[in-house]
Amino acid sequence: MSSPAKKVDEEVKQDNKEDVVDDDDDDVVGLDDDDEVELSLKSQDMKVFKVKKEIAMQSALIKTMWSGDQTETEIPLPNVRGSILNKVIKYMAYHHKNPAKEIEKPLKSANMREVCSEWDANYVEVDQETLFELILAANYMDIKSLLDLTCAKVASMIKGKTPEEIRKKFNIQNDFSPEEEEAVRAENKWAEDN
């Protein structure tokens, strides 16, 4: 019995070479053959990932592009780097047979394992740069469950933190003068009362 992660890796195939066309293939397609279609997702850095169409359809962007021209199997994704696209494909491959559960909002805990599945919690255990690139990719590719998961991870990172702790965590410079900061705090006192 293979682990889900191993299965996911087996389903994601990377191919940086041109596809070889086999002239012996018949052009006869049956009704069930649509699930056998493989799409080539091409990243910003020209890496090509072969993915089963049924897995790739979790992306509303890919679904729209495919429905526009079903003869074109190469889908360019110029806003997503190859390493990030690989992670996105692993997410889609895993959740193809294991639909993601909706994440409760607001978050009940800063511990992601209490908010989502163990697999999802492990998936978002990445450095900040990768996390933010995953957010951008999920948004661009229109994968709602991945966008919800990655945004929940950011929310868990700031839950219960002071503005100063948040600035430090995300390397945000405070551009308010002490007087301006006090005025904003007074205006938003209601948000701190809970």
C-alpha positions as CSV (number, residue, x, y, z in Angstrom):
1,M,0.0,0.0,0.0
2,S,1.5,3.4,-1.0
3,S,1.2,6.6,1.0
4,P,-1.0,9.5,-0.3
5,A,2.2,11.6,-0.8
6,K,3.8,8.9,-2.9
7,K,0.6,8.5,-4.9
8,V,0.6,12.3,-5.5
9,D,4.2,12.2,-6.7
10,E,3.5,9.4,-9.1
11,E,0.6,11.4,-10.6
12,V,2.7,14.5,-11.1
13,K,5.1,14.0,-14.0
14,Q,7.5,16.7,-15.1
15,D,8.6,16.8,-18.7
16,N,11.0,19.6,-19.9
17,K,11.4,18.1,-23.4
18,E,9.1,18.3,-26.4
19,D,6.4,15.7,-26.6
20,V,7.0,13.0,-29.2
21,V,4.0,12.6,-31.5
22,D,3.1,9.0,-32.3
23,D,1.7,8.9,-35.8
24,D,0.2,5.4,-35.2
25,D,-2.5,6.8,-32.8
26,D,-6.0,6.7,-34.1
27,D,-8.1,9.8,-33.7
28,V,-11.1,7.9,-32.6
29,V,-12.1,9.1,-29.1
30,G,-14.8,7.4,-27.0
31,L,-16.9,9.0,-24.4
32,D,-14.7,7.8,-21.5
33,D,-11.5,8.8,-23.1
34,D,-11.9,12.4,-22.0
35,D,-10.6,11.4,-18.5
36,E,-7.4,10.1,-20.1
37,V,-6.5,13.5,-21.5
38,E,-3.2,14.9,-20.1
39,L,-2.6,18.6,-20.0
40,S,0.8,20.2,-20.1
41,L,0.9,23.0,-17.6
42,K,3.7,25.4,-18.6
43,S,5.2,27.6,-15.9
44,Q,6.7,31.1,-16.0
45,D,10.2,29.5,-16.2
46,M,9.1,27.2,-19.1
47,K,8.9,24.0,-17.0
48,V,6.2,21.7,-18.3
49,F,4.2,19.5,-16.0
50,K,2.0,16.7,-17.3
51,V,-1.3,16.5,-15.3
52,K,-4.4,14.5,-15.9
53,K,-7.2,16.8,-17.1
54,E,-9.6,15.7,-14.3
55,I,-7.0,16.8,-11.7
56,A,-6.2,20.1,-13.4
57,M,-9.9,21.0,-13.6
58,Q,-9.8,22.0,-10.0
59,S,-8.4,25.3,-11.3
60,A,-11.2,27.5,-12.7
61,L,-8.6,29.2,-14.9
62,I,-7.5,26.0,-16.5
63,K,-11.1,24.8,-16.9
64,T,-12.0,28.0,-18.7
65,M,-8.9,27.8,-20.9
66,W,-9.6,24.2,-21.8
67,S,-13.2,24.8,-22.6
68,G,-12.2,27.5,-25.0
69,D,-10.0,25.2,-27.1
70,Q,-10.2,21.5,-26.3
71,T,-7.6,20.6,-28.9
72,E,-4.9,22.6,-27.1
73,T,-3.4,20.6,-24.3
74,E,-0.6,23.0,-23.4
75,I,-1.8,25.6,-20.9
76,P,0.6,28.5,-20.2
77,L,0.7,29.8,-16.7
78,P,3.0,32.8,-17.0
79,N,2.4,34.1,-13.5
80,V,3.5,30.9,-11.7
81,R,7.1,29.7,-11.2
82,G,7.8,26.0,-11.8
83,S,8.6,25.1,-8.2
84,I,5.3,26.7,-7.0
85,L,3.3,25.1,-9.8
86,N,4.7,21.7,-8.8
87,K,3.4,22.3,-5.2
88,V,0.0,23.4,-6.6
89,I,-0.2,20.3,-8.7
90,K,0.5,18.1,-5.7
91,Y,-2.3,19.9,-3.9
92,M,-4.7,19.3,-6.7
93,A,-3.7,15.7,-7.1
94,Y,-4.2,14.9,-3.5
95,H,-7.5,16.7,-3.3
96,H,-8.8,15.2,-6.5
97,K,-9.8,12.1,-4.5
98,N,-9.9,13.7,-1.1
99,P,-12.0,16.9,-1.4
100,A,-10.8,19.7,0.9
101,K,-13.0,20.4,3.9
102,E,-14.2,24.0,4.2
103,I,-12.1,26.0,6.7
104,E,-14.2,27.6,9.4
105,K,-14.0,31.4,9.6
106,P,-12.9,33.1,11.8
107,L,-10.2,30.6,12.7
108,K,-10.9,28.9,16.0
109,S,-7.2,28.3,16.6
110,A,-3.8,29.4,15.5
111,N,-2.9,25.7,15.3
112,M,-3.5,24.7,11.7
113,R,-4.0,21.0,12.7
114,E,-7.1,22.1,14.6
115,V,-8.4,24.0,11.6
116,C,-7.8,21.6,8.6
117,S,-6.6,18.1,7.8
118,E,-3.2,16.9,8.8
119,W,-2.2,16.7,5.1
120,D,-3.2,20.3,4.5
121,A,-1.5,21.5,7.7
122,N,1.7,19.8,6.6
123,Y,1.3,21.3,3.1
124,V,1.3,24.9,4.3
125,E,4.3,24.3,6.6
126,V,6.6,26.3,4.3
127,D,8.7,29.5,4.4
128,Q,6.9,32.8,4.1
129,E,8.0,33.5,0.5
130,T,6.7,30.1,-0.7
131,L,3.4,30.7,1.2
132,F,2.8,34.0,-0.4
133,E,3.7,32.6,-3.8
134,L,1.2,29.8,-3.2
135,I,-1.4,32.5,-2.3
136,L,-0.7,34.3,-5.6
137,A,-0.8,31.1,-7.6
138,A,-4.1,29.9,-6.0
139,N,-5.6,33.3,-6.7
140,Y,-4.4,33.5,-10.3
141,M,-5.3,29.9,-11.1
142,D,-8.6,30.3,-9.2
143,I,-8.4,27.3,-6.9
144,K,-10.6,28.4,-4.0
145,S,-9.8,25.7,-1.6
146,L,-6.1,26.3,-1.9
147,L,-6.6,30.0,-1.6
148,D,-8.6,29.5,1.6
149,L,-6.0,27.2,3.0
150,T,-3.0,29.4,2.4
151,C,-4.9,32.5,3.6
152,A,-5.9,30.6,6.7
153,K,-2.2,29.8,7.3
154,V,-1.4,33.6,7.2
155,A,-4.4,34.3,9.5
156,S,-3.1,31.6,11.9
157,M,0.3,33.4,11.9
158,I,-1.2,36.7,13.1
159,K,-3.9,35.3,15.4
160,G,-3.5,36.7,18.9
161,K,-0.5,38.8,18.0
162,T,0.0,42.5,18.7
163,P,0.5,44.9,15.8
164,E,4.2,45.1,16.7
165,E,4.6,41.3,16.7
166,I,2.9,41.2,13.3
167,R,5.2,43.9,11.9
168,K,8.2,42.0,13.1
169,K,6.9,38.6,11.8
170,F,6.3,40.0,8.3
171,N,9.0,42.6,8.2
172,I,6.6,45.5,7.9
173,Q,7.9,49.0,8.6
174,N,5.7,51.1,10.8
175,D,5.1,54.4,8.9
176,F,2.8,55.9,11.5
177,S,4.0,58.6,13.9
178,P,3.2,57.8,17.6
179,E,0.3,60.3,17.4
180,E,-1.2,58.8,14.2
181,E,-0.9,55.3,15.7
182,E,-2.7,56.4,18.9
183,A,-5.5,58.0,16.8
184,V,-5.9,54.8,14.8
185,R,-6.1,52.7,18.0
186,A,-8.7,55.0,19.4
187,E,-10.8,54.8,16.2
188,N,-10.6,51.0,16.2
189,K,-10.9,50.3,19.9
190,W,-14.0,48.3,19.2
191,A,-11.9,45.8,17.2
192,E,-9.7,45.0,20.2
193,D,-12.6,44.5,22.6
194,N,-13.4,40.8,22.5
